[in-house]
């Protein structure tokens, strides 16, 4: 590896570290449902997947970093280096009864790089938000035990967990790839509660820190030339938590203490995907993922964790026409995603679905470097039975770049 390649790797690692520190204090969510558990789980990902209904279990990494199946790393072209960085903006309208509230958030959504290790293997490192917390509750009335009085509370939450993920893929046979993945999950969830009790004000500031490891595996198999099937599994894991609490009251000194939190259980996840191509212009991807939350036997003060089913469909059209015409070089994408939700409140599941449109705009003529743009319109929850419906518009931008490594320059 020459000096230029080493400097590129050091620069990428420095960006990873600085982005991880930055992402700790910034939320990607304004959803009221992020109050539940570890917050709302991130749905955006690397490359083109956001424009394809979040599908990709059977997709390769031959032109972009596919973070959804580690087996795809075996398809990274030799001597090619991929880099991907993304941004996400979300505008949400929250409806409760006859009231509406709007929220807008924007932040970093991912950073990743990948490269081949040998002719048959490749590796990627991705930093991506795992969960996001961003809620605000006002004028909550709570009865004072042993009396007829009550107090008013305002509560705000922010933060979330990050996923630093290492993927490795190996080509076992010409039509069979296998892979393994390992993640470090870490982050902080901050809650600030202000209680108004008569003429007194009590402030409770909690910093909840969580960390843990997660492991998984993946397979991709190509039974015929235009069809690929894939499967992934993520094994159950535990997140360790500690809480630092600061309690303060007007005229009184602060009281600080630390305690251990109960481990948070992450479930077994199993996913299946199929991708098929028609005449090298149209590609169709279908994914299904099940998360076995019932087996974690966990409840929250607001509801219960239940098994989660996620379906995704994505279609991509590549004109492959006259390359001198700009619109013949653009990739066109559409997708649909349905999530049954892992949260049940008053025997009602919090469903979520999204419709996606995307474009892949080439930045160079190498066929790899692209600006991937995706728009999603989605709905989460429902208005009746005291729940909140959230309608949201989400825009994601991913800059996916490719370069050549270990290629000697020719000087003429």
C-alpha positions as CSV (number, residue, x, y, z in Angstrom):
1,X,0.0,0.0,0.0
2,X,1.5,3.4,-1.0
3,X,1.6,6.6,1.0
4,X,-1.5,8.0,-0.8
5,X,-3.5,5.0,0.1
6,X,-2.4,5.1,3.7
7,X,-3.3,8.8,3.9
8,X,-6.8,8.1,2.5
9,X,-7.4,5.4,5.1
10,X,-6.2,7.6,8.0
11,X,-8.5,10.5,6.7
12,X,-11.5,8.1,6.5
13,X,-10.9,6.8,10.1
14,X,-10.6,10.4,11.4
15,X,-13.9,11.3,9.8
16,X,-15.5,8.2,11.4
17,X,-14.3,9.3,14.9
18,X,-15.3,12.9,14.5
19,X,-18.7,12.0,13.1
20,X,-19.3,9.5,15.9
21,X,-18.7,12.3,18.5
22,X,-20.9,14.7,16.6
23,X,-23.8,12.3,16.2
24,X,-24.0,11.7,20.0
25,X,-25.6,15.0,20.6
26,X,-27.8,15.3,17.6
27,X,-31.1,13.5,16.9
28,X,-32.6,12.2,13.7
29,X,-36.1,11.9,15.0
30,X,-38.9,14.2,16.1
31,X,-41.4,11.3,16.5
32,X,-43.4,11.1,19.7
33,X,-43.0,7.3,19.5
34,X,-39.2,7.8,20.1
35,X,-40.2,8.0,23.8
36,X,-40.6,4.2,23.7
37,X,-37.6,1.9,24.5
38,X,-34.4,3.0,22.8
39,X,-36.2,5.3,20.4
40,X,-37.2,4.9,16.8
41,X,-35.1,2.5,14.7
42,X,-33.3,4.0,11.8
43,X,-34.6,3.1,8.3
44,X,-32.2,5.0,6.0
45,X,-29.0,3.3,4.9
46,X,-26.1,3.5,2.5
47,X,-26.2,4.1,-1.3
48,X,-29.3,3.5,-3.2
49,X,-31.3,1.4,-0.7
50,X,-33.4,4.3,0.6
51,X,-34.9,4.8,-2.9
52,X,-35.7,1.1,-3.2
53,X,-38.0,0.6,-0.2
54,X,-35.0,-0.1,2.0
55,X,-34.5,-3.4,0.2
56,X,-31.1,-5.0,-0.6
57,X,-30.6,-8.3,1.2
58,X,-30.0,-10.0,-2.2
59,X,-28.3,-7.0,-3.9
60,X,-24.5,-7.0,-4.6
61,X,-21.9,-4.4,-3.7
62,X,-20.4,-4.3,-7.2
63,X,-21.4,-0.6,-7.7
64,X,-22.1,0.7,-4.2
65,X,-21.8,-0.3,-0.5
66,X,-24.7,-2.6,0.4
67,X,-24.8,-2.5,4.2
68,X,-27.8,-4.9,4.4
69,X,-26.0,-8.2,3.8
70,X,-22.3,-8.8,4.7
71,X,-22.1,-11.5,2.0
72,X,-22.3,-8.8,-0.6
73,X,-18.8,-7.5,0.3
74,X,-17.5,-10.5,-1.8
75,X,-18.7,-8.7,-4.9
76,X,-16.6,-5.5,-4.5
77,X,-14.5,-5.1,-7.7
78,X,-10.8,-5.7,-7.3
79,X,-8.6,-2.6,-6.7
80,X,-11.8,-0.5,-6.1
81,X,-12.4,1.7,-3.0
82,X,-15.9,2.8,-2.2
83,X,-16.8,5.7,0.1
84,X,-20.4,6.8,1.0
85,X,-21.6,9.6,3.2
86,X,-25.3,10.6,3.7
87,X,-27.5,13.3,5.0
88,X,-31.1,13.0,6.0
89,X,-33.9,15.6,6.5
90,X,-37.4,14.9,7.8
91,X,-40.5,17.0,8.1
92,X,-43.3,15.6,10.2
93,X,-46.9,16.5,10.9
94,X,-48.2,15.0,14.2
95,X,-52.0,14.7,14.6
96,X,-53.6,14.0,17.9
97,X,-57.4,14.5,18.1
98,X,-58.1,17.8,16.4
99,X,-54.6,19.2,17.1
100,X,-51.6,19.3,14.7
101,X,-47.9,19.9,15.4
102,X,-45.1,20.1,12.9
103,X,-41.4,19.1,13.4
104,X,-38.3,19.3,11.2
105,X,-35.0,17.7,11.8
106,X,-31.9,17.2,9.7
107,X,-28.6,15.4,10.4
108,X,-25.9,13.0,9.3
109,X,-27.3,9.7,8.3
110,X,-24.3,7.4,7.5
111,X,-20.6,7.2,6.7
112,X,-19.1,4.1,5.1
113,X,-16.1,2.8,3.2
114,X,-15.4,-0.6,1.6
115,X,-12.6,-2.3,-0.4
116,X,-11.6,-5.8,-1.5
117,X,-9.2,-7.8,0.6
118,X,-8.5,-10.5,-2.0
119,X,-10.0,-11.6,-5.3
120,X,-12.7,-13.4,-3.4
121,X,-13.3,-11.2,-0.3
122,X,-14.1,-7.7,0.7
123,X,-14.7,-5.6,3.8
124,X,-16.7,-2.5,4.8
125,X,-16.9,-0.3,7.9
126,X,-20.1,1.7,8.4
127,X,-21.1,4.3,11.0
128,X,-24.9,4.7,11.0
129,X,-27.5,5.8,13.5
130,X,-29.2,2.8,15.1
131,X,-31.9,4.5,17.0
132,X,-33.0,8.2,17.4
133,X,-34.8,10.0,20.2
134,X,-36.5,13.3,19.9
135,X,-39.7,14.1,21.7
136,X,-41.3,16.9,23.7
137,X,-44.2,16.5,26.1
138,X,-45.9,19.5,27.8
139,X,-48.4,20.2,30.5
140,X,-48.6,16.6,31.8
141,X,-50.7,16.3,34.9
142,X,-49.7,13.8,37.6
143,X,-51.6,13.2,40.8
144,X,-49.8,13.7,44.1
145,X,-50.0,10.5,46.1
146,X,-52.0,10.8,49.3
147,X,-53.6,14.1,48.4
148,X,-56.1,15.6,46.0
149,X,-53.5,17.8,44.3
150,X,-51.4,17.4,41.2
151,X,-48.3,18.7,39.6
152,X,-47.4,19.8,36.0
153,X,-44.5,18.3,34.1
154,X,-42.7,19.2,30.8
155,X,-40.4,16.5,29.5
156,X,-37.9,16.5,26.6
157,X,-35.8,13.7,25.2
158,X,-32.9,13.6,22.7
159,X,-30.0,11.5,21.5
160,X,-30.0,7.9,20.4
161,X,-27.6,5.0,19.7
162,X,-25.0,4.6,17.0
163,X,-24.0,1.4,15.1
164,X,-20.3,1.0,14.1
165,X,-20.5,-2.0,11.9
166,X,-17.9,-4.2,10.3
167,X,-18.9,-6.4,7.4
168,X,-16.8,-9.2,5.7
169,X,-17.8,-11.2,2.7
170,X,-16.2,-14.2,1.0
171,X,-16.9,-15.9,-2.4
172,X,-17.2,-19.5,-1.4
173,X,-18.3,-20.6,-4.9
174,X,-18.8,-18.7,-8.2
175,X,-22.5,-18.3,-7.4
176,X,-22.4,-18.4,-3.5
177,X,-21.2,-15.7,-1.2
178,X,-21.1,-15.9,2.6
179,X,-20.5,-13.2,5.1
180,X,-20.2,-12.2,8.8
181,X,-20.9,-8.9,10.6
182,X,-20.1,-7.4,14.0
183,X,-21.4,-4.2,15.5
184,X,-20.5,-2.0,18.4
185,X,-23.7,-0.2,19.6
186,X,-23.2,2.9,21.7
187,X,-24.8,6.2,22.6
188,X,-26.7,8.3,25.1
189,X,-30.4,9.1,25.6
190,X,-31.0,12.3,27.5
191,X,-34.2,13.2,29.3
192,X,-34.9,16.6,30.9
193,X,-38.0,16.8,33.1
194,X,-39.2,20.0,34.8
195,X,-41.9,19.6,37.5
196,X,-44.0,22.5,38.7
197,X,-45.3,21.8,42.2
198,X,-47.2,24.8,43.5
199,X,-44.6,27.6,43.6
200,X,-41.7,25.2,43.5
201,X,-39.8,23.9,40.5
202,X,-38.0,20.6,40.4
203,X,-35.6,19.7,37.5
204,X,-34.5,16.1,36.8
205,X,-31.8,15.7,34.2
206,X,-31.0,12.1,33.2
207,X,-28.1,10.9,31.0
208,X,-28.7,7.3,30.1
209,X,-25.6,5.6,28.4
210,X,-25.9,2.3,26.6
211,X,-23.4,0.0,24.9
212,X,-23.2,-3.5,23.6
213,X,-22.2,-5.8,20.8
214,X,-24.2,-7.4,18.0
215,X,-23.2,-10.2,15.6
216,X,-24.8,-11.7,12.5
217,X,-24.2,-13.5,9.2
218,X,-25.4,-13.5,5.6
219,X,-25.6,-15.6,2.5
220,X,-26.2,-14.7,-1.2
221,X,-26.8,-17.4,-3.8
222,X,-27.4,-17.0,-7.5
223,X,-29.3,-20.1,-8.9
224,X,-29.5,-18.6,-12.4
225,X,-27.8,-15.6,-14.1
226,X,-30.5,-13.0,-13.5
227,X,-31.8,-14.1,-10.0
228,X,-30.1,-13.7,-6.7
229,X,-31.5,-14.8,-3.3
230,X,-30.2,-13.7,0.1
231,X,-30.7,-14.3,3.7
232,X,-29.3,-12.5,6.9
233,X,-29.5,-13.3,10.6
234,X,-28.7,-11.0,13.5
235,X,-28.4,-12.8,16.8
236,X,-29.9,-11.6,20.1
237,X,-27.8,-9.3,22.2
238,X,-27.9,-7.2,25.4
239,X,-27.3,-3.5,25.9
240,X,-25.7,-2.5,29.2
241,X,-26.9,0.8,30.6
242,X,-26.0,3.3,33.3
243,X,-27.8,6.4,34.4
244,X,-26.3,9.7,35.7
245,X,-29.1,11.8,37.3
246,X,-28.9,15.4,38.5
247,X,-31.8,16.7,40.6
248,X,-32.1,20.4,41.3
249,X,-34.5,22.6,43.1
250,X,-34.7,26.4,43.3
251,X,-32.5,27.6,46.3
252,X,-31.2,24.1,46.9
253,X,-27.9,22.6,45.7
254,X,-27.9,19.9,43.0
255,X,-28.0,16.2,44.0
256,X,-26.1,13.9,41.6
257,X,-25.9,10.1,41.6
258,X,-25.3,7.2,39.2
259,X,-27.0,3.8,39.0
260,X,-27.0,0.8,36.7
261,X,-30.0,0.3,34.4
262,X,-31.6,-3.0,33.4
263,X,-30.1,-4.6,30.3
264,X,-32.1,-3.8,27.2
265,X,-32.7,-7.0,25.1
266,X,-32.3,-6.9,21.3
267,X,-34.1,-9.7,19.5
268,X,-33.2,-12.3,17.0
269,X,-33.7,-10.9,13.4
270,X,-34.1,-13.0,10.3
271,X,-34.3,-11.6,6.8
272,X,-34.9,-12.9,3.3
273,X,-34.5,-11.2,-0.1
274,X,-34.8,-11.8,-3.8
275,X,-33.5,-9.7,-6.7
276,X,-34.2,-10.3,-10.3
277,X,-33.2,-8.4,-13.5
278,X,-34.9,-8.0,-16.8
279,X,-32.9,-7.2,-19.9
280,X,-30.2,-5.5,-17.8
281,X,-32.4,-2.4,-17.5
282,X,-34.9,-3.3,-14.8
283,X,-34.1,-4.7,-11.4
284,X,-36.7,-5.7,-8.9
285,X,-35.9,-6.4,-5.2
286,X,-38.2,-7.9,-2.6
287,X,-37.3,-8.3,1.1
288,X,-38.9,-9.6,4.2
289,X,-37.6,-9.3,7.8
290,X,-38.9,-10.6,11.1
291,X,-37.8,-9.4,14.5
292,X,-38.7,-11.7,17.4
293,X,-39.4,-9.1,20.1
294,X,-41.9,-11.5,21.9
295,X,-38.9,-13.6,22.9
296,X,-37.3,-10.7,24.8
297,X,-40.2,-10.7,27.2
298,X,-39.9,-6.9,27.7
299,X,-42.4,-4.3,28.5
300,X,-42.2,-0.5,28.7
301,X,-44.1,1.9,30.9
302,X,-46.1,2.9,27.8
303,X,-46.7,-0.5,26.2
304,X,-45.4,-3.9,25.2
305,X,-42.7,-5.1,22.7
306,X,-44.2,-7.4,20.0
307,X,-42.9,-9.4,17.0
308,X,-42.2,-7.1,14.1
309,X,-42.7,-7.8,10.4
310,X,-41.1,-5.7,7.7
311,X,-41.8,-6.0,3.9
312,X,-40.0,-4.0,1.2
313,X,-40.3,-3.8,-2.6
314,X,-37.9,-1.8,-4.9
315,X,-37.7,-1.3,-8.6
316,X,-34.8,0.3,-10.5
317,X,-34.6,1.3,-14.1
318,X,-31.3,2.0,-15.9
319,X,-31.9,3.3,-19.5
320,X,-28.5,2.2,-20.7
321,X,-29.1,4.4,-23.8
322,X,-27.0,7.0,-25.5
323,X,-24.5,8.0,-22.9
324,X,-24.1,11.4,-24.5
325,X,-27.6,12.2,-23.3
326,X,-27.7,13.0,-19.6
327,X,-31.0,11.4,-18.7
328,X,-29.8,8.1,-20.2
329,X,-27.1,8.0,-17.5
330,X,-29.5,8.5,-14.6
331,X,-30.9,5.5,-12.6
332,X,-34.6,5.8,-11.7
333,X,-35.9,4.1,-8.5
334,X,-39.2,3.5,-6.7
335,X,-40.1,1.5,-3.6
336,X,-42.6,0.6,-0.9
337,X,-42.0,-0.4,2.7
338,X,-44.4,-1.7,5.4
339,X,-43.4,-2.1,9.0
340,X,-45.9,-3.7,11.4
341,X,-44.0,-2.0,14.3
342,X,-42.5,-3.5,17.5
343,X,-44.7,-1.3,19.8
344,X,-48.2,-2.2,21.1
345,X,-50.1,0.5,23.1
346,X,-53.6,-0.4,24.5
347,X,-53.6,-3.5,22.2
348,X,-52.9,-1.4,19.1
349,X,-49.8,-1.8,17.0
350,X,-48.0,1.3,15.7
351,X,-47.8,0.5,12.0
352,X,-45.6,2.4,9.6
353,X,-45.4,2.5,5.8
354,X,-43.5,4.5,3.3
355,X,-43.6,5.2,-0.4
356,X,-40.2,6.0,-2.0
357,X,-38.9,7.7,-5.1
358,X,-35.2,8.0,-6.0
359,X,-32.6,9.0,-8.5
360,X,-29.0,8.0,-9.1
361,X,-27.2,10.9,-10.7
362,X,-23.7,10.0,-12.0
363,X,-20.9,12.2,-10.8
364,X,-18.3,10.6,-13.1
365,X,-18.3,8.2,-16.1
366,X,-17.0,5.3,-14.1
367,X,-20.6,4.0,-13.4
368,X,-19.9,3.9,-9.7
369,X,-19.7,7.5,-8.4
370,X,-23.2,8.8,-7.9
371,X,-25.4,11.3,-6.0
372,X,-28.2,9.1,-4.7
373,X,-31.3,11.1,-3.9
374,X,-34.5,9.6,-2.3
375,X,-37.8,11.0,-1.2
376,X,-40.1,9.2,1.2
377,X,-43.7,9.9,2.2
378,X,-44.8,7.9,5.2
379,X,-47.4,7.4,7.9
380,X,-47.0,6.1,11.4
381,X,-49.6,5.4,14.1
382,X,-53.2,6.4,14.0
383,X,-55.5,9.2,15.2
384,X,-58.1,7.2,17.2
385,X,-57.9,5.5,20.6
386,X,-55.8,8.2,22.1
387,X,-52.8,7.6,19.8
388,X,-50.9,10.0,17.5
389,X,-50.7,9.8,13.7
390,X,-47.5,11.0,12.3
391,X,-47.3,11.9,8.6
392,X,-43.7,12.6,7.4
393,X,-41.7,13.6,4.4
394,X,-38.1,12.5,4.3
395,X,-35.3,13.4,2.0
396,X,-32.0,11.5,1.9
397,X,-28.8,12.4,0.0
398,X,-26.0,9.9,-0.3
399,X,-22.7,10.8,-2.1
400,X,-21.3,7.5,-3.2
401,X,-17.7,7.7,-4.6
402,X,-15.4,5.1,-6.1
403,X,-11.6,5.2,-6.6
404,X,-8.9,2.9,-7.7
405,X,-6.3,1.5,-5.3
406,X,-2.9,-0.1,-6.0
407,X,-2.9,1.1,-9.6
408,X,0.5,2.5,-10.8
409,X,0.3,5.8,-12.6
410,X,1.9,5.8,-16.0
411,X,4.0,8.9,-16.8
412,X,4.4,9.6,-20.5
